[in-house]
């Protein structure tokens, strides 16, 4: 979703409503990501990244997690463009379907962890510092 125009109050209200009216799959995944349950990492929901709102975003790992439901049918090109923009900004995007989240939540969480540990942390990739050790990531 694109960032709303801050001069339009109806856009800001819509964004606030998104946070309060999450889909069932988003709520289900949030129950696993909240409170640093995954690798000791923080995953805020409905986070701004440039002109977009990510379902979940981990700054420490440079990871965006999207839950794609029925509303994404037919928008694959848009989703790819959005993912490409985020990749250009240094973020990695993982997409999961509603069915994956609802039917295999542990597999989704394991995929997220595997992705995090398979890539250097943003600070290591930029040469700013060491990567988080597995112990530092809560493992």
Buried (B, 14 or more C-beta within 10 A) or exposed (E): EEEBEEEEEEBEEEBEEBEEEBBEBBEBBBEBBBEEEBBBBBBEBBBEBBEBBBBBBBBBBBBBBBBBBEEBEEEEEEBEEBBEBBEEEEBBBBBBBBEBBBEEBEEBBEBBBEBBBEBEBBBEEEEEEEBBEEEEBEE
